[in-house]
């Protein structure tokens, strides 16, 4: 969901299209279904149950399910009527609301934003807090599908406890540009890793009887101009990259809904794109659920409905009430068939049955703060990545009696990303938040958090370091006066410098350097004290001009609730770091496919709805060679490669072998060759004939010193194949494939050959 911006119609001619028919007030949660209603028989399939209840619906009731309202009570628009008071009173801070049908026991769809916890950043009410999960990019860097599932399950439990049953979750867009402002909500640059991690989060959410989306479908890979750009890419490349990530996520997570994106794809809006929605999603992948629009991403009635959109979300964001009065007229005129309307409704009902919205009525209850915080901390501890550790500066146990903690508001908390996914965390003190501009708006006793407000998750790194260091003297400097910070560092045994890069929905970084004077701060501190450790709190890769000067670098991303405790436990050796990067760190923007972000500096319309022109194109000439594949093709050396991560112990890899078959397998041994227990991330890559290496699988293995494990990884044939658009198949070429084993895309321990015969796979 985007930033909340109130739209008004700009011409009298649009007023008629903007006015919605009056809506009868509906209870936010529907009544109990009729006794012995046949569609409540859980022995029937979701499709059968949907057919039974749909047969009892009137045409008006069918139209009710395909059009959503905004729940935010701050919107006062003279053109669109406000939602009925019963909606506002019950869910004034929800992302969206689709009324139920009480006489049939069809529950309302109560939607909330998410990704990093139950989003509640638009309002502050007493007690309205949630557990802030780490950034999705950090979760992906843990390379642990089981942990991703646990994070999703925790998120699903909090969603239900807060009274919602639809979660706008599941970011799958690939990181094609490290400057994208929403990269922290996504799972990195590789389709297998991103699809697997996002799919497991979705599965965890939905096992709690909540519908989750997968989003933003598709090619929503930058924020600048997202409402006006066309993402242009050939079908073969799209199938082998971004669409493959979605395909894997849908297979693993089976989301009840897909959220289509703002942008055009090859000149056609994603939410009315027949190729994306009908041919690929509902055709090739046989997706049985429904497609909802992103908030403001619907641009038509007839084209959207006929080309695959099933539900218009919060119509107040769109240029007209497309699926309200517009859809009723289109069906009456025969421009949208009644059969298509029935299909839209069936898909929505089917997902509601499949994911428990009928069988598990909502009941609000308190959150399990400790258990949920434990999940968030465990996720942070596995995803935080050690990038440098010269002369074993880390861990700090027993080495430092005087510790300087410097910068990045480390006396307040750890930074979180901004936008519609913003979580006001449990234990947050609103007085200790940092404004980039503007002020807190208070109206009728309700505080609204501006979208340019940086929210910090507790506890503070300073307090966490003090708790772990025990006998050491810990002093803090905010880093505002660089020379003063350097003097503190010089008087200390070790200096821990926290640096931050705030990213948010709706904007991209124009470069890769840390903002402000933070690079200069690190250099000055490192010059004063060679035992300098840098902790990064950032939403995407950054460059590090000071890298050679510092002793250690810890990539913490946005580590979420109790992320500071996770950082401190790693710094002091209570936890052995096991994160590995889910995204390549370039040495400079010159190494990127597009050194300047398309659309940067262009004057764009003040509103996304004003004619929605295609102002510019983003031509993805790198095709399927995203991230580490681009670096391999161009023979570029990154700052840090995809898959990279250090440990306080060492690992050895051996006995690599590969076997062909319908699903080829790779086996190998992993041994802990160091003195500490730790977790290895063994990565398997395959290089098809004439192509570049691709991640084929991995295994995260927890080993005690001296212990070893024999591992088997099964390869997905699609990752070995190329997509033949003419024949409409995945084609595995005959030949020899190089199978590589290592702990990053560029650190390979051993290789072997795998010969495969030609084969094809239907999409």
N, C-alpha and C positions, 0 to 999 in steps of 0.2 A: 504494500500500500504506500502511496506517495505522501509527501508532506501535505497537510491540510491547507488547501487554498480555496477560498469561496469563489465560485464562478457565478457570473450573472450573464444573462443573454445580452448580446451586443446589438441586436437589431429587433425592431418590432416584428419583423417577419418570423423571427425565431420564437416568439412568445408562445404561440399556439403549440409548438412542438415541445416547449419546456413545461407547460402546465400538465400535471398529472391528474388523473381522475381521483376523486376523494377515495380514501381507503378506510374501510371500517376498522375500528379499533380491535386488535387481537390481543389476547393474553400472551405475554412473552413466552411462556412455556405451555404447550397444549395440554388439554385435559386428558384423562385416562381413556384409552380407546374403548369402543363399545365391547361389552362382554362377549367373549367367544368370537371376536372378529377373526375371520379366517386368515387375514394377513399377519396376525400375531402368532401364527404357528411357526415356531423356530425350526421345525423339521423341514420346512420348505426352503427352496433356494431364494436368495435375495431377488432374483428376477421374477420368480413366481409370486413372491409376496408383493413386489411392486405392481405386478399386473393386477392382482386382486384388489388392492386399495385404489389403484388408478381407475379401475372400472366403475368405482363408486363416486368419482369426482365429477363435479360440474365443470363446464368450460371456464367459468370465473375462477374456480379453485385451481385449475391448471395454470392459468396465467399468474396466479399469486406466487407460485414457486420459482418462476424464472426471472424475478425482478427483486433486487435488494435495496434496502434502505441503509442510510448512514445512522449510526447510533449516537454520534457525538452531538451533545446539546449546544456546543458553541456555534454551530452553523445556523445562521439566521439569514435566509435567502428570500428576497421578495418574489422571485420567480417560481422556484420550487416550493411547495408547501412543506412545512416541517413534519416529521413523522408524528403519528399520534402520541399523545402525552403518555400513554401506558408504556410505549417503547422507551421513551426518554427517561421515564421514572425508573424503569427496571434496568436498562443498560445504557446509561448516558455516556459511557466512555468506551463502548464497543466499536469495533471496526465496521461491523455490518450486521444486518438483521433481515431475515426472510421469514415472514409470518408463517405460522403453522395453520393447520386446519383442525380446530378443536373437535368438530363433530365426528371426524374420522380418526382422531388420535394421532394426527401427523404433527410431530413436534416442530417448533420454530427452529430455524438454523441461527445460532448465536455465534457470531464470528469474532475472533480476536487476532490481532497481529502477533507475530512471534518471530522466531528463529533462535534467539538467544535467551529465551524465557518468555513468560506471558507479558506481552508489551503493555505498559501502562504509563508511558512517558508523556501522554498528552494532558493528563490531569494528575493532580496530587490530592488525594483524599486520605483522611486518617485511616491507617491500616491497609491502604491499597498499595501493597508492595508484593514483589515476587522474587523468586530465586533467579539471579542472573547467571546464566550459563556462560562458559567461555565462548569466544568467537567461533563460528563454524570452521574457519580456516585453522584455528588451533585444534579443534576436534578432529579435523582431517589429518593434522600433523601428528596425531597420536597413532594413526594407522591401526586402529583397534575397532573393528566392527561391533564387537560385543559392548564396548564402552559407548559407542555411538547409539546403540540400541538403548542402553541404560539411561543415557541423557534424554533420548526421546520419550521413554516411559515416564521419567520424572516430569518432563514437560507436560505430557498428556495428563498426568495426575493433577498437576496444578491447574491446568486448563479446566478440567471438570470441577475441581474444588472451587474455582472462581465463578462457575456457572456458565461456561461456554462449551459448545460441542463441535465447532468447526475452527480449525487452526490454520492460519495463513502462513504455513511453514514450508520447509523443504526446498531451500535454494540450491539449484543444480547448475546454474550458469557457470561455464568455465572461465577461468581467469586468463583471458586473452591479453589483457593489459594490466600491469601491476598498479596502475594509477586509478583504476576503477574504484569509486567511492564506496561500493557495496561489496568489495571482495571479501571483507570480514564476515559477511553473511553466507558466503559460498564455500565450497570445499576444494578449491585449488584448480590446477590446470590440467589434470589428467582425467580422461573420461571414466576409466575403471575405478580409480580412487574416489573421485567425486561422486560417481553414481552409487558406489558401494556404501560410502559413509552417509550420504543423503538418504539413500534407500533404507538404511538401518534406523536412522533417526525417525523417518516416517513410519516405519513398522512399529517402533517403540511407542510413538504417539498413538497410533490407531489401535494398538492392543489395549489401550485404556478407554476404548469406546468413544473415540473422537475422530472425526474426519480430518485428515491432513491434506493440504495441497502439495503439489510439486510445482515449483515456479522458477523463473519467469520464462515461459515457453514462447519463443526461443530466440537465441542470439541477442539477449539483453546484456551485452558485455561492456557497456559504458553508460555513465549517467549523464554526461553532457549531451544535451539535445536528444534525450531518449524519446521524447514525444514527437520529434520532427525528423529523425534520421531514418535512413534505410540501410539495414545491415545486408550487405551483398556478398554471397558466397555460393559456389557451385554445389549441386546436390551431393556429389560424391564426398566432397570434403566435409559438408555438414553432417552427413550420415556417419562419418568416421570420427567425428569430434563431439560437438555440442549435442547433436541428437542421440549419439550413442550414450553419452552420459545420462540423458533423460531416460533412454530405453532401459539401461541397467537399473537406475533408481526406481523406475516404475515396476520392473520385474521383482525387485527385492522388497520394496515398500508397499506396493499395490495401493497407491494413494486413491482416496475417494474422489478427488478433484484435481484438475490441472488448471493453474492460473496462467492465462495467456498474457503476453508482455505488451508494453507500450509501443515499441518500435515497429517499423515495417521490416519485413524480411523479403529481400529481392523485390522491393517496391510495393508490397501488399502488407497492410496492417496485420500483425500477428493474430489479433482477435477476429479477423475475418479472412484468414489465410487458408484456403481450401487444401493446399498441399500439406501444411503443417497439421491442421486439425482433422480433416476428413481422410486424406490419403495415408498419412503416416500414423498419426496417433490412433484414430479410430479404425483405420483400415489395416495397415501392416501390423500394428502392435495390438490390435483388437482390444483397445482400452474400453472397459465397460462403464466407467464413471462419467462425470460431467465436467465440462469446461466452463470456468468462471472467468470473467474479465478482471484484469487489474483495475484499480480504482481510477477511472478516467480513461481506460484503454478501449472502450467500445466507441466506434465511430459510425455505426449504421444499424439499421434494423434488418432489412432483407438480406444484404450481403453477409452480415454477421451470423444471422440465424441459419441461413442455407449453407454457409461455409463452415459451420461447426461450433459456434458459440452457443452454450446451453443456458447460461445465466448471466444477466447484467448485474454487476455488483455496485451497490450504492450509486444509483443512477444520477444522484445529484452532482457527481463529478463529471458526468458526460455532457456532451453538447446538447443533447435532447434526451427525452425519456424514451429511449429506443425500444425497450422491452416492456413498456407500459402501454400507453395509448398507441404508440407506433406499431408494436407487434400485434395488438388486437386488430388494428386496421389492415395490416399486411396479411393476416390470416383471413380476415373477412373478404379481402380482395383477391385471395388466391395466390398472392405473391410468396407467401410462406405457407406450405401445406399443413393441414391439420395433422397429418402423419408426422411431420417434422416437429410440431409442437408436442405431440404425444411422446416422441422420442426424447425430447429435452426433459420433459417431466419424468419419464421413466428412468432416465439416467440419474437424476437427482434422487428420486425415491430409492433406487437400487443401492446407491452408496449409503443412504441413511439406514437402510436395513442391514447392509453388509458390515457396517462399522458400529452397530449397536445403538443408534440414536433412538430407535423405537423401544428396544428391549432393556435399556439401562437409563431410565429417566434421570435428569440432572438433579443434584442435591448439593447445595453449597456447603462447604465445611472448612475448618481451619487447615492451613498448610502444615505439613510435617517439616518444619523448618530445619531441624538437625539432619534428618535423612536426606532431604533435598540438597542441603548445603554440602553434605558429604559427597554426593554424586558430582556436583559442580567442581569441588576441590580435586576429586580423583581424576576428572577429565582434564583439568588444568595441569596436574602433576604429570600426566602421560603425554600431553601435547607440547608443553614448553620445551624448547629445543636449544641445546648447547651448541653454539656455532664456533666458539674458539675457547681454548683453555691452555695457554702457554705455560709450560713448566708446572703444570698441575696446580695452578693458582686456586682452583676450586677442587674440592669443597673447602670451606673455610674453617672447619672444625679445629679448634685449638691453635689456629695460626694468627689470629688477630685479636689484640687487646684494645685497640683504638680503631673504631670503624666510622668512616664518614659516609652518610647517606645524603645524596645530592640530587635535586631537580625533580621535575615532572609531578609536582604536588604529591610527593611520596609520603608526606605527613597526613594526607587526606584519604587516599584510596588508590585503586588501579583504574585506569581509564576504560571507558566503554565506547563503542561506536554509536553514532547518532542516526536519527530517522525514525521510520515507522516501527522498527524493531526495538526501540529503546525501552529498557526495563529500569524502573525505579527499584533498586534492590532492597532486600530485607536489611534493616539496620542503617539505611542511608539517612544522612542528616541533610535536609535541603539547604541548610545554611552554609554547608561546605561543598557547594557546587560552584563551578567556575563559568561565568558568562563570557562568551566571545562578543556579545553585543546584545542590546535589548534588555529586558527585565522580566521578572516573573509577573504574569498578569493574574490578578485576583479579582474574581467577580462572584458575588453571592456566596462568598465563603469557599469558593472552589479555585484552587491554584492551577494554572496551566503552565506547563514547562515549555519555554520556547525551544524551537528545534535547533537553535544555535547554542544550546547550553550543554556543556561537557559534564556528563554524569560520572561520578567515581564510585566504584564498588568497594565496600568495606571487606576486611579491615585495611588499615594503611600499611604499606610496606615498612614504614618506620617502626610501627608497633610490632609487626611480625618479626622483623630482624632483631629487635630488642628481646623478644620472647625466646628466640632461638640462640642468641649470642650469650645470654646469661651473664657471665662475668666481664664481658667486654664493655667498654664505654662507647656508646653510640651517640653521635651528634648529627644534627640535620642542618642543611643549608638549602634554600630554595633555588639556588642557581641563578638568581636574577642579577647578582653582581659576580661576574665571572672570576675576577681576581680574588674576591673574598672566598669563593668556593675553592679556588686553587690553594689558598692559604690553609683552609681546613683540611684539604686532601694531603698537603705536605706534612701537616702535623699528625697524620693518622697512619696506621699500619696498612690499611686498605681503604680504597674509596669505591663505593658502589654508586654509579651514576645512572639514574633513571631518566630515560628520554622518551618522548611521546610524539605520536603523529595521529591527530584526530581526523577520522574520516566519517562521512555520513552520506546517507541517501540523498540523491539529487545533485551531487557535485563530485567532481573528480580532482585528484591531485594533478597539477600541471607538470610537476617534476618528481624526482625520487629522493631529494634531500630532506632531512628533517626540517621542520619549520623553525623560524626564528633563529636564535643564536646557539642552538643546541649542539651543532657540530663544533663550533668554536669552544663551547663549554667543555665538551668531552676532551678536545685536544689540550686545553689548558690544564684540566685536572690530570690527564695522563702525563703531561710534561712535569707536573709537580709530584706525581706519585706513580711509579711504574707498576704498582699493584692496583691497577684500576680495572674495575669490572663494569661493563655496560649492560643494563637491562632495558630491552626495547619493549615499549607498549605501542603497538602500531596495527593498522588495519590492512597493510599490504607491504610488499618488499620495499626496502629503502637502500640507498647507497651509504657507504661508511668510509668517508675520506680519512677517518682517524683509525681505521682497523689495525694498521701495523703498530700503532702506538699503545694499544691497550692490551691487557693480559687475558681478558676473558669477555665473551659476549654471550648473553642469554636472550633468546628470542621468546618473549612472553605473550606476544600478540595482545588481545584484550582478554585477560584470563578469568574475568567474571567473579562471582561471589566467592570469597575466600581465596581468590587468585593470589593475593599477597602472601597468604600462608603457604601456598604451593611454591611460590618463588623462594621464600625464605627456607623452606625445607630442602629445596634443591641446592641453594647456596651453601647450606651447612651440612649437606650430605645425608640428611634423613631420607631423601629420595634420590635415586640415581636417575638422571635425565634420560628419557628414551624417545623424545619427540624427533621426528624427521620431517623436513620441509615438504609441504604440499605444493609449493610454488618455487620457481626459480628466482633467485635474486640477481638481477643484471648488475653489471659494473657501471652502466650509465644508460640514459635514455637512448643513446645512439645505437645500442644493441637491440632495440625493440623494432618490431615490424613497422610501427608508425611512431617515429621519434616525437612528433607533435600530435596530440590527440585531435582527431577530426572534430571540427566544430568549435574548437577552442578559440575564443575571441570573436566569434560571429555574434552579431546582434540577433537575438531570438525573440519571438513574440512574448509579450508579458504573460500570456495565458496559453496553456496547451490547446485550448479548444478553439481558438480564433482561426478557423479555416484549416488548421493542422497541416500546413504545407510541408512538403519534403524539402527541408532547407539544405540538407547535405547527405552525402553517401559515406558509409564506412565500408571500404572494400577490403575484405579479409583475404588478401592475396597469399597469406601464409597457409591458407586452406586448413588441412587437418594437422599441420605441423605447429601445434600450440606449445608454448613453453619450452621444455627441454628438447623437444623435437626440432623446434626452430633453431635453437642454439647448436644442435648437432648438424643440421643441414647447412647452416652458415659457418660451421666450424668456429663458433664463438666460445670464449671461456667466460663463464659467469662468475659473479662474486661468490655465490654459493649455489650449487646445483640442486635441482629437484631431488628429493629423497635424502638429503644430507642431514646428519645429526651426530653429535659426539656423545660419549658416555664416560663415566668414571671408571669403566672397565674396558676390556678389549674382547673382540670376538674373532673366531676363525671360521672359515667356510671351506667345505671340501666335499669330495665324492659326488660331484654333480653328474647327473645323467638325465636323459630325456627319452620318452617313449611315445611313438605316434599312436593314433587311434581317433575315434570320433571326437573325443575330448582328450588331447594329448596331456601327458603328465610329466612333471619335472620333480626329481628327488635330489636331496642333498643333506649334508650334515652341518650343524651349527654347534660350535663349542665356545664356552666362556673361557678365554685364555688369560683373564686378569685376576685381580684379587678381591673384587667386589661382586655381589649379586647384581644382575642387571638384565635389561630387556633388549634383545637384538631385533632389528627390523630387516629381515633378509628379503631382498627384492629380486624378482626374476624379470628379465627383459628378453624380448625376442626381436631379431632383426630379419624381416622377410627379405627375399632376394630383391636387390635394387632399392630397398627402402631404408628408413632409419629405425633405430631401436624403439620399442614400445613397451611400456609396463604391462606385464602379463599376469602378475600376481605377486603376493608377498605373504610372509608369515611373521607375526610378532611373537617372540619366544622369550620366556622368563627363565633365566638360567643362573644357578649358583656357581661360584668359582670352580672351574674344572669340569663342570657338567656339560653334557652334549645332548643333542636331540636330532633324530632323523625326521626330515620334513618332506611332505609331498604336496605339491601345488598343481592343481588342475587348471589347464589353460582354456580360456574361452575362445573357440575358433574364430569368432568375429574379430577378435583383436589381432589374429594372424592374417586376416583377409583384407581385401579391398572391396569397396562396393561398386558393382557393375550396374550403372544406371540404365543401360540399354536392356540388359537381361533382367533387371530388377532382382538381383541376388547378391549375397556376399560370396565372393570367389576367393578360395584359398588356392594360390598358385602352386604348381608342382615345383619342387626344388629343395635346396638345403637352407635351413633357418638357423641362424646363430642364436643360441640360448646363452644368456649371460646371467651370472649371479653376483650380487654385490650389495653394498649398503647405501648406494645413491646411483643416480643415472650416469655418473662419470667414474665412480669408484667400483671397479669390477674385479672380483677375486678370481673367478674362473669362468671358462666358456666350454660349450660342447655344441655339437651339431645335431640337428633334428631334421630328418628327411621326411617330407610330406608329399603325398600324391595330390593331384588336383581334386578339389571338391567344391560343392556349392551349398549355401545355406539360404533358405528363404527368410526374408525379413518378417 
